[in-house]
Amino acid sequence: MWLLAWAISPVAFPNIVVILCGNKKDLDPEREVTFLEASRFAQENELMFLETSALTGENVEEAFLKCARTILNKIDSGELDPERMGSGIQYGDASLRQLRQPRSAQAVAPQPCGC
């Protein structure tokens, strides 16, 4: 089963991040839309695409991570400015701004000994 809600065009709003998720990947024999059809649709409409399974959890977290990475890349490249009103993005707590750095770039604080 596929559900596609198409209300905002990424062509009209170039900085919007949209991902097309084909759910029920675990029911492959009952598929009505082929992977090729879905990926072609996503490519033609400038969408990211993943097949997911809510039952098994396959690619569910990856869908959110992929969107988040894309948004952060747009912020880093200057395409999106979270400080600009109407950008659609805002930071919460100021300490969260440090999350923009990749984990490998963040200093790892030594853990105190629990002895």
C-alpha positions in Angstrom: 0.0 0.0 0.0 1.3 3.4 -0.9 0.2 6.8 0.2 1.3 9.9 -1.5 0.3 13.3 -0.2 1.4 15.9 -2.7 0.6 19.4 -1.6 3.8 21.4 -1.9 6.1 21.3 -4.9 9.8 21.2 -4.3 10.1 23.1 -7.6 8.0 25.9 -6.3 9.8 25.8 -2.9 13.4 24.8 -3.7 14.5 24.7 -0.1 11.8 22.3 1.1 12.9 18.8 2.0 10.5 16.1 1.0 11.1 12.4 1.2 8.8 9.8 -0.5 8.5 6.7 1.7 7.1 3.5 0.2 5.8 1.7 3.2 5.0 -2.0 3.7 8.3 -3.1 2.2 7.8 -6.4 4.1 4.8 -7.2 1.9 6.8 -7.4 -1.3 4.7 -10.1 -3.0 1.6 -7.8 -2.7 3.4 -4.8 -4.3 1.4 -2.7 -6.6 4.1 -0.1 -7.4 7.5 -1.3 -8.5 10.7 0.1 -7.0 11.6 1.4 -10.4 8.3 3.2 -10.8 8.5 4.8 -7.4 12.2 5.8 -7.7 11.5 7.2 -11.2 8.6 9.3 -9.8 10.8 10.5 -7.0 13.6 11.5 -9.3 11.2 13.3 -11.8 9.8 15.3 -8.9 13.1 15.9 -7.1 12.2 13.9 -4.1 14.3 11.7 -1.9 13.0 8.1 -1.9 13.2 5.2 0.5 11.2 2.0 0.9 10.3 1.4 4.5 8.5 -1.2 6.7 6.7 0.0 9.8 6.4 -3.7 10.8 10.1 -4.5 10.8 11.4 -0.9 11.3 13.5 -1.1 8.1 14.6 2.4 6.9 12.1 4.1 9.3 14.9 5.9 11.3 16.9 6.4 8.1 14.1 8.4 6.6 14.2 10.9 9.4 18.0 10.9 9.4 18.1 11.5 5.7 15.8 14.5 6.0 17.8 15.9 8.9 21.1 15.5 7.1 19.7 17.3 4.0 18.4 20.2 6.1 21.7 20.5 7.9 23.6 20.4 4.6 21.3 23.2 3.3 22.1 25.2 6.5 25.8 24.6 6.1 25.8 25.6 2.4 23.8 28.8 3.2 20.7 27.7 1.3 18.7 27.8 4.5 19.1 30.4 7.3 17.4 29.3 10.5 17.9 32.9 11.8 15.7 34.2 9.0 12.0 34.5 9.9 9.9 32.3 7.6 12.7 29.9 6.8 10.7 27.1 8.2 13.5 26.2 10.6 14.2 27.3 14.1 16.6 26.2 16.7 15.3 25.3 20.1 17.7 25.6 23.0 20.9 27.4 22.0 22.9 24.3 23.1 21.3 22.3 20.3 23.2 24.5 17.7 26.3 22.4 18.5 24.6 19.4 16.9 25.4 20.8 13.5 28.9 19.3 13.8 29.3 15.7 12.7 29.8 13.4 15.7 33.3 12.6 14.7 34.2 16.3 14.9 32.7 16.8 18.4 35.1 16.4 21.3 34.4 13.4 23.3 34.5 14.1 27.0 36.1 11.5 29.2 33.6 9.6 31.3 34.2 9.7 35.0 35.2 6.5 36.7 32.3 4.8 38.4 34.6 2.9 40.8 
